[in-house]
Amino acid sequence: MTNTLDETGFLCAGCGEWNETSVDPSAGRRQSYVEDCQVCCKPNVLSITWDKRQDAYQIESELES
């Protein structure tokens, strides 16, 4: 069985730069994890939810404290 990752992205909460990322749909409609910014390397806490109306993931980021 192969897991398919959905390509998406987020804005870094530190520098505001766009970061491409992947979300694993098998992990559920609500997810949270830390990912470093690809530009400034600051750790971002990503809160991910599946938006049924937009048929896409909604990602909010904040800097890890």
Secondary structure by P-SEA (a helix, b strand, c coil): cbbbbbbbcccccccbbbbbbccccccccbbbbbbcccccccccbbbbbbbccccbbbbbbbccc
